[in-house]
């Protein structure tokens, strides 16, 4: 069953690009869609994964370490709280792939 959600972070485009570069270009197993848009006060991340387990694994193995490394390099020693995920009820997923 797909796991779809969004969350908001107070980050900047530059910070996002550094984190993404740290994560790398290899597509994560189970990711269907990842979209980041600008909004007042930060960025909104929209995600669809094949399962919640795929998302949790990716968050723990790749995102968490990348965020920690980039924040430390930026001089941010105290890690912000995890963003609150707002789960979405998937009706349909239509991609060109």
Secondary structure, 3 states (H helix, E strand, C coil): CCEEEEEEECCCHHHHHHHHHHHCCCCCCCEEEEEEEEECCEEEEEEEECCHHHHHHHHHHHHHHHHHHHHHHCCCCCCCCCCCCEEECCCCCCCCC
